């Protein structure tokens, strides 16, 4: 049986008749009781749940190292993780992005820095990422820190790196958990964060084929 909390004009708690009282974020609400709500199974709903599962799995490999430092501080009303998911979820009909170049690893008022080259070899874990010298352009400082994400297309290996390497170094070596497959393709994403965390860049992307 439902009851009124705080007198006749208070909050309804519990169920009375076909009404249910509840609290949502401190706001008293009343809604109609629906005992037979089915689990939605339309094609669109199933597809969306699949995308959510895929992007959640993808995010785990880069969450602590890349997503949180590059997204958390710059969001309002949601976590950096939720913002990352919202921005990219439509790319994840499968476990990897449908269009690699559209994947947004970082988004900010600092322009992307082009990747000059990526040196990697099948059977090796080390990947050398080289970028162009554009310090001093716009918001870019020589002391900005580089962040790298590697996606190995054939194996599905995904790894995120907070390199702690300054933009002025023009290069960073990252180490994968597992050696790269022979002859496979890798996607490299590069972004920068101000040393004090106050400004973040857009990311650049480069496909390296047949490593």
N, C-alpha and C positions, 0 to 999 in steps of 0.2 A: 504494500500500500504506500502511496506517495504521501509526503508531508510538506507543509510550508515551513521554511526556516526563517524566523524573524518576523512572524505575524502575517496578516492577510496579504500584505504587499511584499512579502519576502520571496526567497528563492524556493521554487518547487524542487524537491529532492525525491528521486525514485519515480515510480510509475503510478499513475492514477487514471483509470479508464484506458483510453488509447493515447494518452499523453505521457511523455517521459521528460523529466526535468534533469538537467545536468549543468555543469559549469565548464566553459571553454575559455582558457586564458583569463580566468577571473570574471568572465561575463556569464550571467545566468541565461540559460537557453531552455526553450521548450520545443520539442519536436514530436511528431506523430510516431507512435510505436509501429515498427514494421518487422514482424517476426519472421517473415519468409523472404528476406533479401537474398537473391541468388548471387553466386560468384560470377561476375561478368566475364563472358567468354566470347564476345564478338571478335572477329578477325583483327580489328584495329586494336582492341584492348590486349589481346594475346601478343600481338606484335610489339606493342609498347612495353609490355612487361618483359619481353625478350630483350629489347634494347636496353632496358634498365639493368637487367642481369649482366649483360655484356659489358656495359660501361662501368658498372661497379667492379667487376673483375679486372678490367683494364686499369682502373684508377688505383687499385691497391698497390701496384708496383711502383707508382710515382707519387703517392699521396703525401707521405711525410717529407720526401726529399724535394719535390717540385711543386705540387699543387698547393699545399698549405703555405709555404713561404711566398709563392707568387700570386696567390689569390686571396688569402684570408684578410689581409689588412685593407684591401681595396673594395670590399663588399659592404653593403648596407642591408640589414634585414635578413641576411642568410649567410651561411658559412661559405668559405672559399670552395670547399668540396661540392656543395650544392650548386654553386654558380658554375663550376667547371662542368658538372653533369648536365645542367640545363643548357649550357652553350653547345655541348657536343653530342648529346644523346641521339640526335637524328642520324648520326654517322654510324651507329652501332647496331645495324640489323644483324651483323655477325660479330665475332669476337674481336676483330680488328676493324679499324676505320674503313668505310667504303671508299672514301676519297682522302688519301693521306695528307694531301696538301691543304685540305680544309680543316684539319684537326687544330684546334686552338689550345696550345699549351700555356700561353701567357697572353695577356691583353692589357695594355696600358698606354700612357701618353708618350712613352719613349718609343721611337721607331725601331723596327727590327734591324738587326745587324746581319748582313749577308754572310752565309757560310762560304768560305773560300774553297775548302777541300776537306774530305774525310778520308783518312788512311786506315784501312782495315783489311784483314786477311782471313779467309776461311781457316778454321782450326786454331785461331788465336782468340784470346779474350780481350786484348788491348785494342782500343779505337782512339785514333788521334783526330781531334776536331780542330780545324784551323779557320779563323774568321778574319774579315777585312778590318783594317785599322780605320775606324770612324769616330774615335774619341774626339769630343769637342763639337760634334754636330748635334744641334738641337739640345736635348736633355742628356746626351751621352757623356759620361765622365770616364776617364782612364781607370778609375778605381772601382767601377761597377763590377759585380761578381757574375760569373757565367754559370748558367744552368743548362743542362743537356738531358735530352730524352732520346733513347735509342729504341727503335722498334724493328725487330728482325722479322721480315714478312713471312718467310717460309715456316719458321719454327714457332712464331708467335711470342718469342721472348721479348719482354718489355722491361726496360730499366731506366730509372730516373736518377740524375746526379746533381747534387749541389756541390759544384767543383771547388768553391772557395778560391778560384783563379780569377785574377783581375782582367778586365778588358784589355789592358795594355800588354798582357802576355801574348795575345793573339793566338794562343793555342792551349788546349787542355787534353790530357789523356785520361780516358775513362776505361774502367775494367768491368766487363760483363761477368755475370755469375757463371755462365756456360760459354764455352768456345763457340764462335760463329760457325755456321754450316758452310761447307765448301760451295762456292758458286752462288750463294744466296744474295738477296737484296736486303739492304738495310735503309731505314729512314732515320735521319738525324734532325732533331729539333733543338734550336739554340735560343735562349732568352737571357736577359740581364736584369739584375736587381741592384738598385743603389746600395752602397755599402751600409747605409743606415736604415735600409728597408723602406725608404719613403717614396721611391719612384720605380716602376716596373716597365719593362719593354713589351712590345709585341714579339712574337717568335718568328724565326725564319725556319725553313725546311729544305732539306736536300736529300734526294734519293741517290744512293750509291748502289749500282747494279753489279752483280756477279763477283762478290768478294771472294 
